[in-house]
Amino acid sequence: MKTTTKQRLLTALLLMSLYTGLAQAWTFTTSGLITSGYDSTGVFGTANQDLTGLAYTQSLTLDPAQYIYQYTDAYTQQGYGNLLAGTATDTVTVNGLTYLFDLTQSNWGQVYLYNGLTQGYNYDEAYQYHYGVTTDGQSIYSQQYVDSSVNPLNIGLSYTQIWSYSPQAGDYSDAYFSIGGVSQAYFEGTPSLISINAVPEPEGLMLLALGLIGLAGMHRKFSLKT
């Protein structure tokens, strides 16, 4: 009996250390058609190109828990301000051409999740924007959102969720991207699909693996003793 109690206590302590140590990045993605846009310097393949009508996908990846300010209540999960740790990447595909922008400097932005309509209140919203400067001095601004006062988005208030939604009649949704500096381009799009895909960061996965190995070792040790 003493062995069982001790084993459970050690197991609980290990699990607590695992879950509190997991870093959680997410990718906020929209895809659809560009309603207006222009590429001045060939960011998306051809200089002086009208982007209107082309297909786009934009995926912003970062750890939203690293925004300096956090706010939570019964309907809201929000992070905003400077990004304290980690980097942000903005992966943009226009007309089949994909580009990865690594925002390693001056990261600042906001994430806003609101499920009031889902809980019988006024509206639901999923919103993400971010500004950053790359190592070669390119400034990038990214914004993506959907909100609705008529259609529940069924979104959770967690940075660790996997969620997707196709905007419907009565919803408001938008996506925007711009790059300024040596290269210059921008577009605004109408999303046909919006998603959040949260995946533990590599250091979190390593911690989880080590913890599971430790649990397996403890189980074998206690089994031999009994």
Secondary structure in CASP SS format (residue, H / E / C, confidence):
PFRMAT SS
TARGET T0000
AUTHOR 0000-0000-0000
METHOD secondary structure of the structure
MODEL  1
M C 1.00
K H 1.00
T H 1.00
T H 1.00
T H 1.00
K H 1.00
Q H 1.00
R H 1.00
L H 1.00
L H 1.00
T H 1.00
A H 1.00
L H 1.00
L H 1.00
L H 1.00
M H 1.00
S H 1.00
L H 1.00
Y H 1.00
T H 1.00
G H 1.00
L C 1.00
A C 1.00
Q E 1.00
A E 1.00
W E 1.00
T E 1.00
F E 1.00
T E 1.00
T E 1.00
S E 1.00
G E 1.00
L E 1.00
I E 1.00
T E 1.00
S E 1.00
G E 1.00
Y E 1.00
D E 1.00
S C 1.00
T C 1.00
G C 1.00
V C 1.00
F C 1.00
G C 1.00
T C 1.00
A C 1.00
N C 1.00
Q E 1.00
D E 1.00
L C 1.00
T C 1.00
G C 1.00
L C 1.00
A E 1.00
Y E 1.00
T E 1.00
Q E 1.00
S E 1.00
L E 1.00
T E 1.00
L E 1.00
D C 1.00
P H 1.00
A H 1.00
Q H 1.00
Y E 1.00
I E 1.00
Y E 1.00
Q E 1.00
Y E 1.00
T E 1.00
D C 1.00
A C 1.00
Y C 1.00
T E 1.00
Q E 1.00
Q E 1.00
G E 1.00
Y E 1.00
G E 1.00
N E 1.00
L E 1.00
L C 1.00
A C 1.00
G C 1.00
T C 1.00
A E 1.00
T E 1.00
D E 1.00
T E 1.00
V E 1.00
T E 1.00
V E 1.00
N C 1.00
G C 1.00
L E 1.00
T E 1.00
Y E 1.00
L E 1.00
F E 1.00
D E 1.00
L E 1.00
T C 1.00
Q E 1.00
S E 1.00
N E 1.00
W E 1.00
G E 1.00
Q E 1.00
V E 1.00
Y E 1.00
L E 1.00
Y E 1.00
N E 1.00
G C 1.00
L C 1.00
T C 1.00
Q C 1.00
G C 1.00
Y C 1.00
N C 1.00
Y C 1.00
D E 1.00
E E 1.00
A E 1.00
Y E 1.00
Q E 1.00
Y E 1.00
H E 1.00
Y E 1.00
G E 1.00
V E 1.00
T C 1.00
T C 1.00
D C 1.00
G C 1.00
Q C 1.00
S E 1.00
I E 1.00
Y E 1.00
S E 1.00
Q E 1.00
Q E 1.00
Y E 1.00
V E 1.00
D E 1.00
S E 1.00
S C 1.00
V C 1.00
N C 1.00
P C 1.00
L C 1.00
N C 1.00
I C 1.00
G C 1.00
L C 1.00
S C 1.00
Y C 1.00
T C 1.00
Q C 1.00
I E 1.00
W E 1.00
S E 1.00
Y E 1.00
S C 1.00
P C 1.00
Q C 1.00
A C 1.00
G C 1.00
D E 1.00
Y E 1.00
S E 1.00
D E 1.00
A E 1.00
Y E 1.00
F E 1.00
S E 1.00
I E 1.00
G E 1.00
G C 1.00
V C 1.00
S C 1.00
Q C 1.00
A E 1.00
Y E 1.00
F E 1.00
E E 1.00
G E 1.00
T E 1.00
P E 1.00
S E 1.00
L E 1.00
I E 1.00
S E 1.00
I E 1.00
N E 1.00
A E 1.00
V E 1.00
P E 1.00
E C 1.00
P H 1.00
E H 1.00
G H 1.00
L H 1.00
M H 1.00
L H 1.00
L H 1.00
A H 1.00
L H 1.00
G H 1.00
L H 1.00
I H 1.00
G H 1.00
L H 1.00
A H 1.00
G H 1.00
M H 1.00
H H 1.00
R H 1.00
K H 1.00
F H 1.00
S H 1.00
L H 1.00
K H 1.00
T C 1.00
END
